[in-house]
Amino acid sequence: MDRRAFLMLLMAGVADPTSNMLPPLTAGAPTPQAPQPPKPVVQSGDANFDAWAEAFYERAIKAGLPASLLDRELAGLTPDPRIGALDTRQPEFAKPFSDYIKGVVSEDRVAIGRRKRAELQAFLGPIERTYGVSADILLGVWAMETGFGTILGGFDVIRSMASLAAQGRRRDFAEDQLMAALKIIGSGEFPRSRLTGSWAGAMGQTQFMPTTFLSTAVDGDGDGKRDIWGSSADALASAANLLAKGGWVRGQGWAEEVSVPPGFDFSVTEGPTLTPAAWANLGVKRADGLAWSTADASADTVLIAPTGAGGPLFLLFPNHFVIRKYNNATTYALAVGLLADRFAGAGPLVKPWPVEIPLSLPDRIAAQQALIALGFEPGKPDGVVGINTRSALRAWQKSRGLTADGYLSIGMVGLLKAEVPVLGPAPPN
């Protein structure tokens, strides 16, 4: 073979596109699998947490979160040992309603709120006009949530939500919040270092959960950001948007202190929904003696006696229940509203809060167990005196000829225990 022929043969071999191909698959050979996204190496030392993290990773991928985001934020994650204790904490003694209200509706807080009301009017006014929510109510929420933006909480929201999810009691809720927090980070709106808040995941000056931030937070100062941590205008406008979306009624009150005549049937508390005029037919009147405004006169209201027949009484307007969408506790909503009234210039309540004796957890549970044994239905005997327990107590009180206000005092606990001696001796008065 001459030199020219040899070179042509060599070049043909190099150029052959099949010369470096793998042999074809034979029949029955396994099909190559697409590469799977890597899972984060979570070696926290807590087997339950690590198993949860691996399963959550897969659920987050299916929900559309990028693997790169999950790898970065979940790698090396460990449970926060403080979360479990805080989530399941049940106080041995329930703080009396009146003590709670007197503690948060303090003269110092009222003075700060009135000063803030004057200082921030430049953006409070436009927020109130835009969303229809009273600026004083927004200040009340701000005061209750973070002490006017001074106590934001220092928990890492990602770690807190992961810890709550792994322990399992509120897994679906915590995972929803965790995914929302990861979406905030992944969007580039805020880095993880800014996502700090309470142990339960509430963030910023008005304590928004991550899902609420995504759906409801707004830019209140016009700088193009929704900075509920650093901007009071953003935080308060976001709170106004939340309440407006919750059904806030423009121009209507939230509640009003009322008085009732002697011999009033308190079994109607937390019961029928009536207009102020209908309540007036039962003897219920404004405690300050003033007439109802046009907006309030047409509202459907509910009568409550939070500390029993001996304490202040209130007609609750629909806006009260909108506040409770922020925090579903009567104490919280009353505190926000009472602060708002004081910020606007109102004085203290006409009827003062009574002095209450704290009830121990065993006494609260014993009262619920007694109601069950006597044929009434307070719900699970867990020591939480909610609406079911109060309704059952009212029914029992009425059947015994007592003032049926649903108020569980130390005296009521004693009477219940006396009817069901197996629960132990009555507590001392």
C-alpha positions as CSV (number, residue, x, y, z in Angstrom):
1,M,0.0,0.0,0.0
2,D,1.5,3.3,-1.0
3,R,1.8,6.2,1.5
4,R,-1.1,8.1,0.1
5,A,-3.6,5.2,0.3
6,F,-2.5,4.5,3.9
7,L,-3.2,8.1,5.0
8,M,-6.7,8.1,3.4
9,L,-7.6,4.9,5.2
10,L,-6.4,6.3,8.5
11,M,-8.5,9.5,8.1
12,A,-11.6,7.5,7.2
13,G,-11.3,5.5,10.5
14,V,-10.9,8.6,12.6
15,A,-13.9,10.3,10.9
16,D,-16.2,7.3,11.3
17,P,-19.0,8.5,13.7
18,T,-19.8,5.0,14.9
19,S,-16.3,4.1,15.9
20,N,-16.6,5.3,19.5
21,M,-20.3,4.4,20.1
22,L,-21.4,1.9,22.8
23,P,-22.8,-1.4,21.5
24,P,-26.6,-1.4,21.0
25,L,-28.8,-2.5,23.9
26,T,-29.8,-6.1,23.7
27,A,-33.4,-7.2,24.2
28,G,-34.5,-7.3,27.8
29,A,-31.7,-5.0,29.1
30,P,-32.8,-2.4,31.7
31,T,-33.6,1.1,30.4
32,P,-31.3,3.8,31.8
33,Q,-33.0,5.9,34.4
34,A,-33.1,9.7,34.3
35,P,-30.8,11.2,37.0
36,Q,-32.7,12.0,40.2
37,P,-32.2,15.3,42.1
38,P,-29.9,14.9,45.0
39,K,-31.4,14.9,48.5
40,P,-29.9,17.0,51.2
41,V,-27.7,15.2,53.7
42,V,-29.5,15.8,56.9
43,Q,-27.6,14.3,59.8
44,S,-29.0,16.1,62.8
45,G,-28.7,13.2,65.1
46,D,-32.5,13.1,65.4
47,A,-33.8,10.1,63.4
48,N,-37.4,11.4,63.4
49,F,-36.3,14.8,62.1
50,D,-34.0,13.4,59.5
51,A,-36.8,11.0,58.2
52,W,-39.2,13.9,58.0
53,A,-36.7,16.1,56.2
54,E,-36.1,13.4,53.5
55,A,-39.9,12.9,53.0
56,F,-40.5,16.7,52.9
57,Y,-37.8,17.2,50.3
58,E,-39.7,14.9,47.9
59,R,-43.0,16.6,48.6
60,A,-41.4,20.0,48.0
61,I,-39.9,18.9,44.7
62,K,-43.4,17.6,43.6
63,A,-44.8,21.0,44.7
64,G,-42.4,22.7,42.3
65,L,-39.7,24.1,44.5
66,P,-36.3,24.0,42.9
67,A,-33.8,21.3,44.1
68,S,-31.1,23.9,44.2
69,L,-33.1,26.0,46.7
70,L,-33.9,23.0,48.9
71,D,-30.3,21.8,48.8
72,R,-29.1,25.1,50.0
73,E,-31.7,25.8,52.7
74,L,-32.3,22.3,54.1
75,A,-28.7,21.0,54.1
76,G,-27.4,20.8,57.6
77,L,-30.8,21.7,59.1
78,T,-31.3,20.7,62.8
79,P,-34.4,20.8,65.0
80,D,-34.7,23.7,67.4
81,P,-35.2,22.1,70.9
82,R,-37.1,25.1,72.1
83,I,-40.0,24.7,69.7
84,G,-41.5,21.5,71.1
85,A,-41.6,22.9,74.6
86,L,-43.1,26.2,73.4
87,D,-45.7,24.5,71.2
88,T,-47.0,22.1,73.9
89,R,-46.7,24.5,76.9
90,Q,-49.9,24.5,79.0
91,P,-49.7,26.9,82.0
92,E,-50.5,25.3,85.3
93,F,-52.6,28.3,86.2
94,A,-54.8,30.1,83.7
95,K,-54.2,33.9,83.7
96,P,-57.5,35.6,84.6
97,F,-59.1,37.5,81.8
98,S,-59.2,40.7,83.7
99,D,-55.5,40.4,84.6
100,Y,-54.6,39.9,80.9
101,I,-56.6,42.9,79.8
102,K,-55.3,45.2,82.6
103,G,-51.8,44.1,81.7
104,V,-51.9,44.9,78.0
105,V,-54.3,47.9,78.1
106,S,-51.9,49.9,80.3
107,E,-51.6,53.6,80.7
108,D,-48.0,53.5,79.4
109,R,-49.1,51.6,76.2
110,V,-52.0,54.0,75.7
111,A,-49.6,57.0,75.9
112,I,-47.2,55.4,73.4
113,G,-50.1,54.7,71.0
114,R,-51.4,58.2,71.1
115,R,-47.9,59.6,70.4
116,K,-47.5,57.1,67.5
117,R,-51.0,58.2,66.2
118,A,-49.8,61.8,65.9
119,E,-46.3,61.0,64.6
120,L,-47.4,58.6,61.8
121,Q,-50.5,60.4,60.6
122,A,-48.8,61.1,57.2
123,F,-49.2,57.4,56.2
124,L,-51.9,56.2,58.7
125,G,-54.4,58.6,57.0
126,P,-53.9,57.2,53.5
127,I,-53.9,53.6,54.7
128,E,-57.2,54.2,56.6
129,R,-58.8,55.8,53.5
130,T,-57.5,53.1,51.1
131,Y,-58.5,50.0,53.2
132,G,-61.3,51.4,55.3
133,V,-59.8,50.1,58.6
134,S,-59.6,52.4,61.5
135,A,-56.0,53.6,62.1
136,D,-56.5,53.1,65.8
137,I,-57.3,49.5,65.3
138,L,-54.2,49.1,63.3
139,L,-52.2,50.7,66.1
140,G,-53.9,48.3,68.5
141,V,-52.8,45.3,66.4
142,W,-49.2,46.8,66.1
143,A,-49.1,47.3,69.9
144,M,-50.3,43.7,70.7
145,E,-48.2,42.0,68.1
146,T,-44.7,43.5,68.6
147,G,-45.0,46.4,71.0
148,F,-45.2,49.0,68.2
149,G,-42.5,47.2,66.2
150,T,-39.9,46.8,69.0
151,I,-40.1,43.0,69.6
152,L,-40.0,41.1,66.3
153,G,-38.7,37.8,67.6
154,G,-35.3,36.2,66.6
155,F,-36.3,32.7,65.5
156,D,-35.2,31.4,62.1
157,V,-38.6,30.8,60.4
158,I,-37.2,27.9,58.3
159,R,-35.9,26.1,61.3
160,S,-39.0,26.8,63.4
161,M,-41.4,25.5,60.8
162,A,-39.2,22.4,60.1
163,S,-39.1,21.7,63.8
164,L,-42.9,22.0,64.1
165,A,-43.5,19.9,61.1
166,A,-41.2,17.1,62.2
167,Q,-42.8,16.8,65.6
168,G,-46.1,16.1,63.8
169,R,-48.8,17.8,65.9
170,R,-49.4,20.5,63.3
171,R,-47.5,19.0,60.3
172,D,-49.7,20.1,57.4
173,F,-49.8,23.7,58.7
174,A,-46.1,23.9,59.4
175,E,-45.2,22.4,56.0
176,D,-47.4,24.9,54.2
177,Q,-45.7,27.7,56.1
178,L,-42.2,26.2,55.4
179,M,-42.9,25.9,51.7
180,A,-44.2,29.5,51.6
181,A,-41.1,30.7,53.4
182,L,-38.9,28.9,50.9
183,K,-40.9,30.5,48.0
184,I,-40.2,34.0,49.5
185,I,-36.4,33.1,49.6
186,G,-36.5,31.5,46.1
187,S,-38.2,34.6,44.6
188,G,-35.4,36.8,45.7
189,E,-37.7,39.1,47.6
190,F,-36.0,38.5,50.9
191,P,-33.0,36.4,51.9
192,R,-33.4,33.8,54.7
193,S,-31.5,36.1,57.1
194,R,-34.5,38.5,57.0
195,L,-37.1,35.7,57.6
196,T,-37.0,35.9,61.4
197,G,-40.0,36.0,63.7
198,S,-41.7,34.2,66.6
199,W,-41.2,30.6,67.5
200,A,-44.5,29.9,65.7
201,G,-43.3,31.5,62.4
202,A,-45.0,34.9,62.6
203,M,-42.9,37.5,60.9
204,G,-42.4,41.3,61.0
205,Q,-43.9,44.2,62.9
206,T,-47.4,42.9,62.5
207,Q,-46.5,39.2,62.7
208,F,-47.5,37.7,59.3
209,M,-47.3,34.0,58.7
210,P,-45.3,33.2,55.5
211,T,-48.5,32.2,53.6
212,T,-50.2,35.4,54.7
213,F,-47.1,37.4,53.6
214,L,-47.3,35.9,50.1
215,S,-51.0,36.6,49.7
216,T,-51.6,39.8,51.6
217,A,-48.5,41.9,52.4
218,V,-48.3,45.2,50.5
219,D,-46.0,48.1,49.9
220,G,-47.2,50.9,52.1
221,D,-44.4,53.4,51.6
222,G,-44.1,53.2,47.9
223,D,-40.5,52.0,47.7
224,G,-41.4,48.9,45.7
225,K,-40.8,46.5,48.6
226,R,-43.1,44.7,51.1
227,D,-40.7,45.1,54.0
228,I,-42.9,44.2,57.1
229,W,-39.7,44.0,59.2
230,G,-38.1,47.4,58.5
231,S,-41.0,49.6,57.3
232,S,-43.9,50.5,59.7
233,A,-45.9,51.8,56.8
234,D,-45.6,48.4,55.0
235,A,-46.5,46.5,58.1
236,L,-49.5,48.6,59.0
237,A,-50.8,48.7,55.4
238,S,-50.4,44.9,55.2
239,A,-52.4,44.5,58.4
240,A,-55.1,46.8,57.0
241,N,-55.2,44.8,53.8
242,L,-55.6,41.6,55.9
243,L,-58.5,43.0,57.9
244,A,-60.1,44.5,54.8
245,K,-60.0,41.1,53.0
246,G,-61.4,39.6,56.2
247,G,-64.6,41.6,55.9
248,W,-63.9,44.8,57.8
249,V,-67.0,47.1,57.7
250,R,-66.1,50.7,57.1
251,G,-67.5,53.2,59.5
252,Q,-68.8,50.6,62.0
253,G,-67.5,50.0,65.5
254,W,-65.9,46.8,66.8
255,A,-67.7,46.5,70.2
256,E,-69.4,48.7,72.8
257,E,-69.6,48.4,76.6
258,V,-73.2,47.9,77.7
259,S,-75.3,47.5,80.9
260,V,-78.2,45.3,81.7
261,P,-81.1,45.5,84.2
262,P,-81.3,43.5,87.5
263,G,-82.5,40.0,87.0
264,F,-81.2,39.8,83.4
265,D,-81.0,36.3,81.9
266,F,-77.3,35.9,81.2
267,S,-77.9,32.6,79.4
268,V,-78.2,34.7,76.2
269,T,-74.6,35.6,76.3
270,E,-72.6,34.2,73.4
271,G,-76.0,33.3,71.9
272,P,-78.4,35.1,69.6
273,T,-77.3,37.7,67.1
274,L,-79.4,40.8,67.5
275,T,-79.4,44.5,66.5
276,P,-78.8,47.0,69.3
277,A,-82.5,48.0,69.1
278,A,-83.5,44.3,69.7
279,W,-81.1,44.1,72.6
280,A,-82.6,47.3,74.0
281,N,-86.0,45.6,74.2
282,L,-84.3,43.1,76.6
283,G,-82.9,46.0,78.7
284,V,-79.4,46.1,77.2
285,K,-78.1,49.7,76.8
286,R,-74.8,51.5,76.1
287,A,-73.0,51.9,79.4
288,D,-72.1,55.5,78.5
289,G,-75.7,56.3,77.9
290,L,-75.1,57.6,74.4
291,A,-77.2,56.8,71.3
292,W,-76.1,54.4,68.7
293,S,-74.6,55.7,65.5
294,T,-76.5,55.0,62.3
295,A,-73.8,52.4,61.1
296,D,-73.8,50.6,64.5
297,A,-77.6,50.6,65.0
298,S,-78.1,48.3,62.0
299,A,-75.4,45.8,62.9
300,D,-75.9,42.3,64.1
301,T,-74.3,42.0,67.5
302,V,-73.5,39.4,70.2
303,L,-73.6,39.9,73.9
304,I,-70.6,38.6,76.0
305,A,-69.8,38.6,79.7
306,P,-66.1,37.7,79.7
307,T,-65.7,37.9,83.4
308,G,-69.2,36.9,84.3
309,A,-72.2,38.9,85.4
310,G,-70.0,41.0,87.8
311,G,-67.7,42.4,85.2
312,P,-67.9,44.6,82.1
313,L,-70.4,43.5,79.4
314,F,-70.0,44.1,75.7
315,L,-72.0,43.9,72.5
316,L,-69.6,42.6,69.8
317,F,-70.0,43.9,66.2
318,P,-68.9,42.0,63.1
319,N,-65.6,43.9,63.1
320,H,-64.7,42.2,66.4
321,F,-64.8,38.9,64.7
322,V,-62.6,40.2,61.8
323,I,-60.0,41.1,64.4
324,R,-60.2,37.5,65.6
325,K,-59.1,36.3,62.1
326,Y,-55.8,37.9,63.1
327,N,-55.8,36.0,66.4
328,N,-58.8,33.9,67.3
329,A,-59.0,34.8,71.0
330,T,-61.6,36.9,72.7
331,T,-59.0,38.4,75.0
332,Y,-56.8,39.4,72.0
333,A,-59.6,41.1,70.1
334,L,-60.9,42.9,73.1
335,A,-57.4,44.1,73.9
336,V,-56.9,45.4,70.4
337,G,-60.3,47.2,70.4
338,L,-60.0,48.7,73.9
339,L,-56.5,50.0,73.0
340,A,-57.9,51.5,69.8
341,D,-60.6,53.3,71.8
342,R,-58.1,54.7,74.3
343,F,-55.8,55.8,71.4
344,A,-58.8,57.7,70.0
345,G,-59.3,59.5,73.3
346,A,-61.8,57.4,75.2
347,G,-61.5,56.9,78.9
348,P,-61.5,53.7,80.9
349,L,-64.5,51.3,81.0
350,V,-67.5,52.4,83.0
351,K,-67.5,49.1,84.9
352,P,-64.1,48.1,86.2
353,W,-62.7,44.6,85.7
354,P,-63.2,42.4,88.8
355,V,-60.5,40.8,90.8
356,E,-60.3,37.1,89.7
357,I,-58.6,34.1,91.3
358,P,-56.5,32.0,88.9
359,L,-57.7,28.5,88.3
360,S,-55.3,25.6,88.2
361,L,-55.2,23.2,85.4
362,P,-56.4,20.3,87.5
363,D,-59.4,22.4,88.7
364,R,-60.3,23.4,85.1
365,I,-60.1,19.7,84.0
366,A,-62.1,18.6,87.0
367,A,-64.9,21.1,86.2
368,Q,-65.1,19.8,82.6
369,Q,-65.1,16.2,83.9
370,A,-67.9,17.1,86.3
371,L,-70.0,18.7,83.5
372,I,-69.6,15.5,81.5
373,A,-70.6,13.3,84.4
374,L,-73.7,15.5,85.0
375,G,-74.8,15.1,81.4
376,F,-73.5,18.3,79.9
377,E,-71.1,18.6,76.9
378,P,-68.0,20.8,77.5
379,G,-66.0,18.9,74.9
380,K,-62.6,17.3,75.6
381,P,-61.6,17.7,79.3
382,D,-58.3,19.5,78.4
383,G,-58.4,22.4,80.8
384,V,-59.1,24.9,78.0
385,V,-62.2,26.9,78.9
386,G,-63.5,27.6,75.4
387,I,-67.0,28.3,74.1
388,N,-68.1,24.6,74.5
389,T,-67.2,24.6,78.1
390,R,-68.9,27.9,78.7
391,S,-72.0,26.8,76.9
392,A,-72.2,23.6,79.0
393,L,-71.6,25.6,82.2
394,R,-74.4,28.0,81.3
395,A,-76.8,25.1,80.8
396,W,-75.7,23.6,84.1
397,Q,-76.0,26.9,85.9
398,K,-79.5,27.5,84.5
399,S,-80.6,24.0,85.5
400,R,-79.5,24.8,89.1
401,G,-81.1,28.2,89.3
402,L,-77.8,30.0,89.3
403,T,-76.8,33.1,87.3
404,A,-76.1,31.5,83.9
405,D,-73.2,33.6,82.7
406,G,-70.9,30.7,81.8
407,Y,-68.2,32.1,84.0
408,L,-66.0,29.4,85.6
409,S,-64.9,30.9,88.9
410,I,-63.3,29.1,91.8
411,G,-66.8,29.0,93.4
412,M,-68.3,27.3,90.4
413,V,-65.5,24.7,90.4
414,G,-66.4,24.0,94.1
415,L,-70.1,23.5,93.3
416,L,-69.4,21.2,90.4
417,K,-67.0,19.1,92.5
418,A,-69.6,18.9,95.3
419,E,-72.0,17.3,92.8
420,V,-69.4,14.8,91.6
421,P,-67.4,13.9,94.8
422,V,-65.3,11.3,93.0
423,L,-63.4,14.2,91.4
424,G,-61.9,15.3,94.7
425,P,-62.5,18.0,97.3
426,A,-63.7,21.4,96.4
427,P,-60.9,24.0,96.1
428,P,-60.7,26.6,98.9
429,N,-62.3,30.0,98.3
